[in-house]
Amino acid sequence: MCHETDSRPPKLENPSDVARRGEIVLTTAGGVYFSALEAIPVERTGANIVILPDIRGTHPYYAALAERFAQVGHAAIVIDYYGRTAGPGTRGSDFVWKPHFEQVNQDDVADDVAAAIDHLDSEEPGPTFVVGFCFGGGQAWRLAASDLALSGVVGFYGLPGPARAVVDEIRLPMLLLLAGEDVATTTEQFADLTAALDAAGVDFEEHTYDGAPHSFFDSKYEQWRDACEDAWTRTMSFLERHSHVRASA
């Protein structure tokens, strides 16, 4: 199950202020317009983050997640896969995502990420990471093989297929945060991906949260609070360790 409309990422202790938040419109190199959400910190002390949501798109969970990143100094943009076909705006509980999802392709996702990178760099260049969830997690891992100007990729309970298909082309560091009881992907499929990454010599870190469900990174799951805190800590550590990496586009 992907994140629900009332899901929210875990809250932070002593968060910093956010200077700017809300919906923006970005343009790809090919001239395609699409909507996105941004959250910009008062003081940009961290990396630039491009967030790839689950298949339900830019619903309130991801607006809140972008703010979490901004509250610790990272500028963040959430890509809206469906801005091309459904128009601008966040996606409520009544949004019928399936017909729009069927029109999404990996090249468009990469083009949209490139536009987000350009937008963030236009304000303050710096190391840039893609952080994805579910479908977006799989796309984030796949982009480790792209020629985008990225420093690394992070996927929460992502789908392994996209990265598995390009494993021999992966050149960027990867973080895989996996749910032990994921209903979308079997442990065998994750094991196949990590074995392939290891065989290809990819710089990756993997951690499985035993017993955790798909979409465990959610403040309403009190029993998974420790897993949420650990996943956030691992993400922050990954960003810090790899911020010296800056691939050329």
Residue pairs with C-beta under 8 A, 6 or more apart in sequence:
1 183
1 213
1 214
1 215
2 54
2 55
2 56
2 133
2 134
2 135
2 214
2 215
3 53
3 54
3 56
3 59
3 61
3 62
3 133
3 134
3 215
3 218
4 61
4 93
5 59
5 60
5 61
5 92
5 93
6 220
7 61
7 215
7 218
7 219
7 220
8 60
8 61
8 64
8 218
8 219
8 220
9 61
9 64
9 65
9 68
9 217
9 218
9 219
10 68
10 217
10 218
10 219
10 225
10 228
10 229
10 232
11 68
11 219
12 68
12 71
12 72
15 68
15 71
15 72
16 41
16 42
16 43
16 70
16 71
16 72
16 73
17 41
17 42
17 71
18 39
18 40
18 41
18 42
18 67
18 70
18 71
19 40
19 41
19 42
19 70
20 38
20 39
20 40
21 37
21 38
21 39
21 40
21 63
21 66
21 67
21 70
22 37
22 38
23 35
23 36
23 37
23 38
23 88
23 89
23 90
24 35
24 36
24 37
24 38
24 77
24 119
25 33
25 34
25 35
25 36
25 83
25 88
26 33
26 34
26 35
26 36
26 77
26 112
26 115
26 116
26 119
27 33
27 115
28 34
28 111
28 112
28 114
28 115
29 111
29 114
29 115
30 111
32 84
32 108
32 111
33 83
34 79
34 80
34 83
34 84
34 112
34 115
35 58
35 80
35 83
35 87
35 88
35 89
36 58
36 77
36 78
36 79
36 80
36 83
36 112
36 116
37 58
37 62
37 63
37 66
37 77
37 78
37 80
37 90
38 66
38 75
38 76
38 77
38 78
39 63
39 66
39 67
39 69
39 70
39 75
39 76
40 70
40 75
40 76
40 123
41 70
41 71
41 72
41 73
41 74
41 75
43 73
44 73
44 74
44 75
44 124
44 126
45 73
46 69
46 72
46 73
46 74
46 75
46 239
46 243
47 74
47 126
47 127
47 128
47 129
47 151
47 239
47 243
48 74
48 75
48 76
48 77
48 117
48 120
48 121
48 124
48 126
48 127
48 128
48 129
49 66
49 69
49 74
49 75
49 76
49 77
49 128
49 129
49 130
49 131
49 239
50 76
50 77
50 79
50 113
50 116
50 117
50 120
50 128
50 129
50 130
50 131
51 62
51 65
51 66
51 69
51 76
51 77
51 78
51 79
51 130
51 131
51 132
51 133
51 136
52 79
52 109
52 113
52 130
52 131
52 132
52 133
52 135
52 136
52 137
52 139
52 140
53 59
53 61
53 62
53 78
53 79
53 81
53 132
53 133
53 136
54 133
54 134
54 135
54 136
54 215
55 97
55 101
55 134
55 135
56 91
56 95
56 97
57 80
57 81
57 82
57 86
57 91
57 95
57 97
57 100
58 78
58 79
58 80
58 82
58 90
58 91
59 90
59 91
59 92
59 93
59 95
60 90
61 218
62 78
63 78
63 90
65 76
65 78
66 76
66 77
66 78
67 76
69 75
69 76
70 76
72 236
74 239
75 120
75 123
75 124
77 116
77 119
77 120
79 109
79 112
79 113
79 116
79 136
80 88
81 100
81 101
81 104
81 108
81 109
81 112
82 91
82 97
82 100
82 101
82 104
84 103
84 108
85 100
85 103
86 95
86 100
91 97
101 135
106 139
106 142
106 162
109 139
110 143
110 146
110 148
113 130
113 143
113 148
114 148
114 249
117 128
117 148
117 149
117 150
117 249
120 126
120 128
121 128
121 149
126 243
127 151
127 239
127 242
127 243
127 244
127 245
127 246
128 149
128 150
128 151
129 150
129 151
129 152
129 153
129 154
129 238
129 239
129 242
130 139
130 140
130 143
130 150
130 153
130 154
131 140
131 153
131 154
131 155
131 156
131 235
132 138
132 139
132 140
132 141
132 153
132 154
132 155
132 156
132 158
133 155
133 156
133 157
133 158
133 215
133 217
134 156
134 157
134 158
134 159
134 184
134 214
134 215
135 158
135 159
136 155
136 158
137 155
137 156
137 157
137 158
137 159
138 155
138 158
138 159
138 160
138 161
138 162
138 163
139 158
139 162
140 153
140 154
140 155
140 158
141 153
141 155
141 158
141 160
141 162
141 163
141 174
141 176
142 162
142 163
142 165
142 166
143 150
143 153
143 172
144 150
144 152
144 153
144 163
144 170
144 171
144 172
144 173
144 174
144 202
145 163
145 166
145 167
145 169
145 170
145 171
145 172
147 247
147 249
148 247
148 249
149 246
149 247
149 248
149 249
150 172
150 247
151 172
151 173
151 242
151 243
151 244
151 245
151 246
151 247
152 172
152 173
152 174
152 175
152 238
152 239
152 242
152 245
153 172
153 173
153 174
153 175
154 174
154 175
154 177
154 235
154 238
155 174
155 175
155 176
155 177
156 177
156 217
156 231
157 177
157 178
157 179
157 182
157 184
157 185
157 214
157 215
157 216
158 176
159 184
159 185
160 185
160 189
160 190
160 192
160 193
163 170
163 174
163 193
163 197
164 192
164 193
164 196
167 193
167 196
167 197
167 200
167 202
168 200
170 197
170 200
170 202
171 247
172 203
172 245
172 247
173 203
173 204
173 205
173 238
173 241
173 242
173 245
174 197
174 202
174 203
174 204
174 205
175 204
175 205
175 206
175 234
175 235
175 238
176 190
176 193
176 194
176 204
176 205
176 206
176 207
177 207
177 209
177 217
177 231
177 234
177 235
178 190
178 206
178 207
178 208
178 209
179 208
179 209
179 212
179 213
179 214
179 215
179 216
180 187
180 208
180 209
180 210
180 211
180 212
181 211
181 212
181 213
181 214
182 190
182 213
182 214
183 213
183 214
184 214
187 208
190 206
190 208
194 204
194 206
197 204
198 204
205 234
205 238
207 230
207 231
207 234
209 216
209 224
209 227
209 230
209 231
212 224
212 227
213 221
213 224
216 224
216 227
216 228
217 227
217 228
217 231
217 232
218 224
218 228
219 228
221 228
